[in-house]
Each structure stands twice: as C-alpha cells, then as structure tokens.
C-alpha cells in the first residue's frame, strides 16, 4: 500500500499520466533551468521523477543521476524504459528523502519538477532543510511551483514564491532566478500557472 499523500490520485491514472509525460520535452519544460546545469559527469538528483523522462534526459546529457519516486507503478515504468542508462532508482519521498545518501558525494544539481505543490507548509520547510544538506556548495536546486486547479494529483496546496525564498535564505541558499506567472506548457490547462525558481547553495 502506498502511504505517500502526494501520490494520491495518480494511482488511478497511471497509463494516462505516462502517456502525457512521454509528450513532454525536457528542454522545453525545463528551458529556464538549462543554463544552471553543471558540467558533464556531475551528480544530479531528480526528485518526484514520475515515469523517469527527466532522469533519462539528464542521464543522456552525461550526468550520474539518482532518481527518486514514491509510486511503485511509475518506478516500474521508468525502470523498464531506461534501465540501460546511468540512473540509480530509489523508492522514496519528500520531505525526508530517507533513502537518499551522499556516500558517493553531494549533488551538484537537484531538480524538483511539479512536486512542490504536493507538500504542505511544514513539509516544505523540512524539504529545503534536507536539500541544503545534500547539495554541494555552489550547487543548484531547480524547483517549479504550480498553482491552479488539481489535475491527476489530489493532495495539493497553493504555492508561494515568497515562502520558498524565505526557506532558501534560512537554509543557506541564494535565489539566482525567480520567474513568475508562466502559463502551463501542457494543453488544456489554461488556469494553471507556474513559477520556476533556482537556488544556489552558498
């Protein structure tokens, strides 16, 4: 049984979610973060990786990727498709990331695409505190913030750039990019608005 509240709703739409995810282009969805990607061979963490398309894109760019996803159905799809790439798959969840270790080194880049709105205000602070302990000095956390009606996921909360920025400052990050009021890049979501924030560990 899956006990991660942030996955509520996704169990019912696994195939539809996977189909929609396959249509998303990594460079288009994450265009605002591309300039912050580290040098090739760096360690990268993809949190809430879904069916793994972002993890695969990062691995194909030459990174050593750790991919974290709490939902078994999504992990199964990801592993079946991208098992030949340099990706370590972990079943784990925010905010604690209990199974994510830095035995092989701190992470140089952490991607959280479409995850933040599944965390409540207490979990968000814990999340940034946890990320600050596993990202290298000078490393980047790239976080997308969603606001709007619920989609497949039913356990969602409004997001705030100011809230995230406050946590970033508290736990040793500098905000190096904050882009607001971006329309959804998925079709049929006119009422969904995104922000994309990049944090640099000091």
C-alpha positions as CSV (number, residue, x, y, z in Angstrom):
1,X,0.0,0.0,0.0
2,X,1.3,3.5,-0.8
3,X,1.2,5.9,2.1
4,X,2.7,9.0,0.5
5,X,-0.2,11.5,0.4
6,X,1.4,13.4,-2.5
7,X,0.7,10.5,-4.8
8,X,-3.0,10.4,-4.1
9,X,-4.9,10.3,-7.4
10,X,-2.0,9.2,-9.6
11,X,-2.7,5.5,-8.9
12,X,-5.9,5.9,-10.8
13,X,-4.4,7.4,-14.0
14,X,-1.0,5.7,-14.4
15,X,-1.4,5.0,-18.1
16,X,-2.8,8.4,-18.9
17,X,-0.1,10.1,-16.9
18,X,2.6,8.1,-18.5
19,X,1.3,9.0,-22.0
20,X,1.2,12.7,-21.2
21,X,4.7,12.6,-19.7
22,X,6.1,11.0,-22.8
23,X,4.9,14.0,-24.8
24,X,6.8,16.5,-22.6
25,X,10.1,17.7,-24.0
26,X,12.8,18.1,-21.3
27,X,14.4,21.1,-22.9
28,X,11.1,22.9,-23.4
29,X,9.7,22.2,-19.9
30,X,12.9,23.0,-18.2
31,X,14.1,25.7,-20.5
32,X,14.6,28.2,-17.7
33,X,16.9,25.8,-15.8
34,X,19.1,24.6,-18.6
35,X,21.7,27.4,-18.1
36,X,22.2,26.2,-14.5
37,X,23.1,22.6,-15.4
38,X,26.5,21.6,-14.1
39,X,29.4,20.2,-16.1
40,X,29.1,16.7,-17.6
41,X,29.6,13.8,-15.2
42,X,28.3,15.7,-12.2
43,X,25.9,14.1,-9.7
44,X,22.2,15.0,-10.3
45,X,19.1,14.2,-8.2
46,X,15.7,14.1,-9.8
47,X,13.0,14.2,-7.0
48,X,9.5,13.1,-7.8
49,X,10.6,11.7,-11.1
50,X,7.4,10.1,-12.2
51,X,7.9,7.8,-15.2
52,X,11.6,9.0,-15.4
53,X,11.6,11.1,-18.6
54,X,13.6,13.9,-16.9
55,X,16.0,11.5,-15.3
56,X,16.6,9.9,-18.7
57,X,17.2,13.2,-20.4
58,X,19.7,14.2,-17.7
59,X,21.5,10.8,-18.0
60,X,21.7,11.2,-21.7
61,X,23.4,14.5,-21.1
62,X,26.2,12.7,-19.3
63,X,25.2,13.1,-15.7
64,X,25.2,10.5,-12.9
65,X,21.5,10.5,-11.9
66,X,19.7,9.5,-8.8
67,X,16.0,9.3,-9.5
68,X,13.5,9.4,-6.6
69,X,9.9,8.4,-7.0
70,X,7.4,7.2,-4.3
71,X,4.8,5.5,-6.6
72,X,5.7,1.9,-7.5
73,X,3.7,2.0,-10.7
74,X,5.7,4.9,-12.0
75,X,9.0,3.4,-10.9
76,X,8.2,0.2,-12.7
77,X,7.6,2.0,-16.0
78,X,10.7,4.1,-15.6
79,X,13.0,1.1,-14.9
80,X,11.6,-0.8,-17.8
81,X,12.3,2.0,-20.2
82,X,15.5,3.5,-19.0
83,X,17.3,0.6,-17.3
84,X,20.3,0.9,-19.6
85,X,21.1,4.5,-18.5
86,X,23.3,5.7,-15.7
87,X,20.4,6.1,-13.3
88,X,20.0,4.8,-9.7
89,X,16.3,4.4,-9.0
90,X,15.1,4.9,-5.4
91,X,11.6,4.5,-4.0
92,X,11.5,7.4,-1.5
93,X,9.7,10.6,-0.9
94,X,9.9,14.2,0.3
95,X,10.4,15.9,2.6
96,X,12.8,13.5,4.3
97,X,14.4,11.6,1.5
98,X,15.4,9.0,4.0
99,X,17.0,6.6,1.4
100,X,19.0,9.3,-0.4
101,X,22.6,9.2,0.7
102,X,25.7,11.2,-0.2
103,X,28.1,8.3,0.2
104,X,29.2,8.9,-3.4
105,X,29.3,12.7,-3.0
106,X,27.0,15.6,-2.7
107,X,24.7,16.5,-5.5
108,X,25.6,19.3,-7.9
109,X,22.1,19.8,-9.3
110,X,18.7,18.9,-7.9
111,X,15.5,19.0,-10.0
112,X,12.0,19.2,-8.5
113,X,9.7,19.4,-11.4
114,X,6.0,19.5,-10.5
115,X,6.4,18.3,-6.9
116,X,6.4,21.3,-4.6
117,X,2.6,21.8,-4.6
118,X,2.1,18.3,-3.1
119,X,3.9,19.4,0.1
120,X,2.2,21.3,2.9
121,X,3.9,24.3,4.6
122,X,5.6,22.2,7.3
123,X,6.9,19.7,4.8
124,X,8.2,22.4,2.5
125,X,10.5,23.9,5.2
126,X,11.7,20.4,6.1
127,X,12.3,19.8,2.4
128,X,14.6,22.8,1.9
129,X,16.4,22.0,5.0
130,X,17.0,18.4,3.7
131,X,18.1,19.6,0.3
132,X,20.6,22.0,1.9
133,X,22.4,19.0,3.4
134,X,22.8,17.0,0.2
135,X,23.7,19.7,-2.4
136,X,27.2,20.8,-2.9
137,X,28.5,24.4,-2.3
138,X,27.7,26.2,-5.5
139,X,25.2,23.5,-6.4
140,X,21.7,24.3,-7.8
141,X,18.2,23.4,-6.7
142,X,15.7,24.0,-9.5
143,X,12.2,24.0,-8.3
144,X,8.9,24.5,-10.2
145,X,5.9,25.8,-8.3
146,X,2.4,25.1,-9.6
147,X,-0.8,27.0,-8.8
148,X,-4.3,26.2,-10.1
149,X,-7.0,23.5,-10.1
150,X,-6.0,20.0,-9.2
151,X,-5.1,17.7,-12.0
152,X,-4.3,14.0,-11.6
153,X,-2.8,14.7,-8.1
154,X,-5.5,15.4,-5.5
155,X,-3.3,16.2,-2.5
156,X,-2.2,19.7,-3.4
157,X,-1.6,23.1,-1.7
158,X,-1.3,26.7,-3.0
159,X,2.4,27.7,-3.6
160,X,4.2,30.9,-2.9
161,X,7.5,32.2,-4.2
162,X,8.0,34.3,-1.1
163,X,7.5,31.3,1.2
164,X,10.1,29.3,-0.8
165,X,12.5,32.2,-0.8
166,X,12.2,32.6,2.9
167,X,13.2,28.9,3.4
168,X,16.0,29.3,0.9
169,X,17.5,32.2,2.9
170,X,17.1,30.3,6.2
171,X,19.0,27.3,5.0
172,X,21.9,28.8,3.1
173,X,20.7,29.3,-0.4
174,X,20.8,32.3,-2.7
175,X,17.9,32.9,-5.1
176,X,19.5,33.2,-8.6
177,X,16.4,33.1,-10.7
178,X,12.7,33.5,-10.0
179,X,10.3,33.5,-12.9
180,X,6.6,34.0,-12.2
181,X,3.2,33.7,-13.8
182,X,4.2,31.3,-16.5
183,X,1.4,29.5,-18.4
184,X,1.2,25.8,-18.4
185,X,3.1,24.1,-21.2
186,X,0.6,21.3,-21.2
187,X,-2.6,21.6,-23.3
188,X,-6.0,22.2,-21.7
189,X,-4.7,23.7,-18.5
190,X,-5.5,27.4,-19.0
191,X,-6.0,28.1,-15.3
192,X,-2.7,26.5,-14.2
193,X,0.2,29.0,-13.6
194,X,3.8,28.1,-12.8
195,X,6.8,29.7,-11.2
196,X,10.4,28.4,-11.7
197,X,12.9,29.2,-9.0
198,X,16.6,28.4,-9.0
199,X,18.5,28.3,-5.7
200,X,22.3,28.3,-5.3
201,X,23.9,26.8,-2.2
202,X,26.3,29.2,-0.5
